[in-house]
Amino acid sequence: MQTHGRISKAKAVRVSLLGGRARRPATWHLYQRYYLIGLRAIPGLEFSYADTADRRFAWTLERNWPGASRAWEYYAGLQAKQREETANHVARYLFYLPTRAEPVRVAIDQHDGRGIREPEAHDWAEIYFKVNRWPNLDYSDKVRGLVTGNGALTQARIDRLVALRDYPKHLDLVFTARLWPSVPGPTYWHPVEHLVRLFETLAQLNIRSLLRAIVPRSHEGELPKHFIDRLVNCGVQLTKTNITVDELWAATAAARVAFLRPGKHLCVSWRMIDHLAMGACTVCDRAAYTQWPVPMRAGREFVNCEIGIDQDESLPAIADYECISDTVMALVHNADRAASVRDASAAYFDGHVTPKRIARYLIETADRIAQDAGPRNIKPAKTRRMKRPSRR
């Protein structure tokens, strides 16, 4: 299998997706969809669902049959005692490879949190892929990083994103974000305060911009009025309605600079795949704390302002936000620099982030495990105290 991702013709590679554990199987399947697209695209690979019910429900879900999601979750409810909430984000696979008689046990954890979402799956697996793996945490030897797959994408949608790379630019800046608070505690409103400060900073720029803040329905009526007043006063569009995919993509593709924050848990945002696929010039308030297997490089695939919420959710000083204005304006006025970021972004997607590329990475990593001479000394499913990263 050491053939740069080619599948051995002597014996087909088979991948089986195990099911029957998630309380919300439609959500579970959505989290895994990006990887399934890639596995099915590998020539010579045989993919299957281990459970017949999963295969049938997934078939209806992929074809957008009315009620497919509710039907699958009703079926899961009949087996509630066998299912766990933590399994909604974690899938288990068996990789049958030519290099070993027994299958390699693989788990993919799509949860945004920095810890191991399902310790039982971790202990079962030989490889535990974690999309939001923090490089400064000490995980067990079996935990590997993985690109954050966007389950909202299909192959047709990915093709649409790639086709937007040469979209005419009639906006200078676009920034759309949900006003998510944190977990209950002293820093509960810090993420919202930071977002409002970002909007206030960007709204002052004398450029053509589209700035939109979305109030999540789950927090409707909870958001303090002073946040709303500040957004309205600086001219930011405030809405309780989610932006459509078509509207979001059209605005992002039309902008010379596309601003994007890390995800709610300070991880790489699921929207980053969209930005990379369309070759956007992405500017982040700060880089995500998590890292993909091939790390994105600040200053090349995206631009890092190096100001954002810290690991403990403490806020930056007000004066620090000025660097965001300087960074955005420099890119707006330097077309060649912005174009170089867009080109690098698209190249990174093509080289590392397409579903097929990720599927090859999964197979090659599993194959290395299969070829190991003996079992590894695996540490338990826990993480140690974080080391504070150096500020670049």
N, C-alpha and C positions, 0 to 999 in steps of 0.2 A: 504493500500500500504506500510505500514511499515514492509516489509517482506524481507529486505536485497536484494531488487532488483527483487523479483519475481513478475510476473504479476498476478493480481487477476483473478481467473478462473470464477468468477461470471459474470463479464462483461469485454469484451475485451477492451484493451487500443488501441485507434486509434490515428494515427499521420498523419496530412495532411500538405503537403508542398505547401504554397501559392506561386504563381508566377506572371508573367506579369509585373514586375517592372524593371528588369535589362536590360540595353542597350546591355550588352554582356552576354546573358543567358548561353552560353556554359561555359564561365569563372565562372559565378555564380554557376553553377551546379558542376563544378570541385572543387570549394572551399568548397562545402557542402558534397562532395562524401564520405569522411571518416566517417562522422556522419550517412549518409544514410546506409552505410554498416552495422554499428552497430545497427541501428533501425530495419533493415530488419532481423537481426540475432536474435532478441529477440523472444522467443517462445510466441505465443499468441498475438503478437502485429500486428495490421493491419496498413500498411503504404500505403499512396496514394498521388498522385499529385492532387491538387485541380483543375488544368487546364489540359484539355485533350491534348492540343497542347504540353505542357511541358512534359507530360507523353510519348507522341509519339517521340518527339525529343530526350528526355533523353534515351529512349530505343535504338534508332539508335546510339546515341553517345557512350553508354556503350558497344556497339558491334563493335565500331570502323568502322562504315560505312563511306566510302569515302564521303567527303563533308558534313557530318552531322553537324559539328560545323558551317560551313558557312551558311548552310540552316537555322539553328535555328536563327542565328544572322540576316540573311536577313528577316526572319519573324518578328523578333523584330523591325527591322528598319521600317517596315510598320506601327508600333505603336509607333514611336519615341516620340510623344508628351506625351505618358503615362509613359515613362520610364526615369529612372535617372541613371547617372553614379555611384553615391554612392551606388546604390542598387546592383551593381555587387558583392560587398563583403558581403552583408547582406541578409539573408534569413528569411522569416517569416513562422512560423509553428502554427498550432492549435493542441494542445494535448487534446484529449478527454479521460478523466479519470473517473474511477468508483466513485470517491469521490465528483464529482461536475457535475451538469447538463450542465453548459456552459463550453466550451473548455477553456483551459489556453492558452493565447496568448504568444508565445515564439519567440524571435529573436536571431539569431546567427550571430555575427559580426566577420568575418575572416580577417579584415584589420590589417596590421602590425602597423599602427599608434596608438599612445596612447590615442587619443580622441575618442569620439563617432562618428562612421563613418556616420551613418544615423539617425539624431535626430528624424525624423518623425517616423521611426521604433521603436526607443527607447520610444517615447511617446505612441505609439500604444501598445507596449508589456507590459506584466506583469512581464516577466523575460527577461532581455537582456544579453545573454551570450557574453562575449568579450574574445577572445582568448589571446589577448595581453593586459591584464589588469595589470596596474602598481600599486602595493600595496601602494605606497607612494602618489598616487593621490586620490582625494576625488570625487568619482563617486556617482551617485544617488543610493538609496537603492536597486533598481531593477537590478543593474549591477553585474553579477557574472563572475568569471573566468571560463576558459574552455581550455582544451588541444588543442594545435595547430594541427589540423588534416592535414595530408599530402594528398592533393587531387590527387597526382600522383600515390597513392597506390590503388591497388585492394586487395581483400582477397587473391587471388593467390600470389600476390607480397609480402604481409605480411607473408604468409606461407614460401615463399622463404627466406625472411630476418631471420625469426626464425630458419630456417634450417641451417643458416650460423654460428650459435653460436659456433660450434666446428670446424670451418674452420681452417686448419693448418696455423700457423703464420710464414711467411717467410720475413716479413718486420718489422722493428722496429717502423716506424712512417709514417703516411700518412697525408697530408694536401692539400686539394683542395679548392680553394676559388675564387669567382668572384671579380673583382676589381671595385666595385660599389662606385662612389662618392656620396656625400650627396646632399642636395637641394642647389640651387644657393645661394651663400653668402660667407662670410669670411672663413668658415670651409668646403667649397665644396670638397677640395681634402684631407681633414684630414683622412677619412676612408681608402683611397687608401694608403696614407703615412703610416698609422698604419699597414696595411696589408703587405706592402713592408718591413717594419721593422721586422714583424713577420717572413716572409720568409727568410730574411737575417739572423735572429737569428737562425732559425731552420736549415738553410743550412750549418751552421758552425759545426754542430754536426757530429761526426765521427760514424755514424750509417747508417743502410740500410733504406733509406727513399724515399718516392715518394712525391715530392712537385710540385704542378701544379697551376699556376695562369691563370685565364680565363678572357680575355678582353670581356665584354659584347658587343654584336653587336650594341646596341643602343649608345655606347660610342666609337665605333671604329673610329680611326683617331683623337679623342679628347684627348686621354690619353697622358699627357706630356712625351716627350722622356726620360727624366731623370729617370722616374719610370721604363720604359722598360729596360734601360741600367743597372740599379741596379739589376733588377731581372735576366737578362742574365748573368751579371758578377758573381753572386753568384751561378749560375748553376740551377736556377729554370726553369722548363718547362713553357713556355709561349705560350698560344694558343688562337685563336679566336673561336675555335670550342668547343661546349659544350661536356663534357664527357658523355658517355652513362651510363644509369642506371647500366647495367651489369658490366661495367668497374669500376664505382664508388663503387659499393657494394663489388666487388671482392677485390679491393684494401683496402677498409675499414675493411673487415672481416679478411684480411691477416695480418693486422698490430697489433702489440702489443699495440701501442698507436695511437689513432685517434684524431687529433687536429680539433677543431671546434670553430668557432667564433659565437657570437650572430648574429641574422639577421640584415639586413640593417638598421632597425629602432631600434636596440639595444634590440630586443625581442628574445624569444626562437626561434631558427632557425627551419624551417620546416624539416630540415634534422635530427633534434634530435630524431624524432620518429624512423628513420632508425637505428640510433646508438643504441637506447634502445632495439629495436626489435632483433637486431643481437647480443646484449650483448657486445658492444664495450667498451673499456677502453677509455672514452672520456676525453680529456683535453681541457679546455676553457681558453682563455686569461683572461677573466673575466666572471662571471655569468651574464646572461641576467637580465635586469632590470624588466622584466615582470615575473609573477609567475603563475603557474598552480594551480588548486584547492588543490591538494596534492603536496606541493613544493618539487622539487628535492633537495637533500641534497649534498652540496659541501663536497668532501672528501668521499662520499659514492657512489652515482649514477654517479657522474662525479668529476673531479678534477679541482679546480679553482685556476688559477695563480694570480688572483686579480690584474691584470694589463690590462687595456683596455681603450677604448674611454669613456670619462665621458659623463654625460647626456647633457652637453653643447657642446659635440664633441671636447673638448680640448684633446690634446695628452699627453701621459705619458712622463716622462723624459727618455732619451735614456738609461741611466744606469739601469732603472727599468726592461728592457727587459731580463736582465741576469737571473732573477728568472724563466723565462720560460725554459731556457736551463736546469737549475738545476732540475726543476720539471719533465721534459720529461726524462732526463737521469736517475733520480732516479727510475722512473717507468720501464724504459727499463731494468734496472739491478735488479729490484725486482719483479720477476715473481709472487710471491704470492700476493703482493700488487696489481699488475695489474689485477690478476685473481679475487681478491675480488671485485674490481670495476666492472669488467665485469659481475660477478654474481649478484651484486646489481642492475646493469643496467637492466639486463634481468628480474629480479624479479619485478622491478618497472614497466616495460612494461606490464608484465603479470597481475599485480595487479591494474594498474591505466590507462593504455594507449591503450589497445586493443579497437577496435571500439565498441565491445559489452559492455565493462566496461564503456565507455564514454556514450553510449546510456542509460545505467541504471542510471548513474548520472543525465542525462537530465530528465529522467522520474521521478526519486525520488525528484529532485528539483522542478519540476512542480507540483508534488503531494503535496509537503509541502505548496506551494502557494494555491493550490486548497482547502486545509484543513484549511486555515486561516479563522478566524471568520469574518473578514471584510476587506475592501479595505485599502491599505497602503497609508500613506502620502508620496508620491513620489516627490523627488526633480527634477527640470528640467534637461534636457540632457546637462550638461556642467560639466567640471572638474575644480577644483580649483588649485591654485598655488601649485607646487610640493614642498614637503619637502625633503631636501637633505638627502639621506640615510647615516647611519653611515658606515664607512669603516671597514670591518672586517679583 
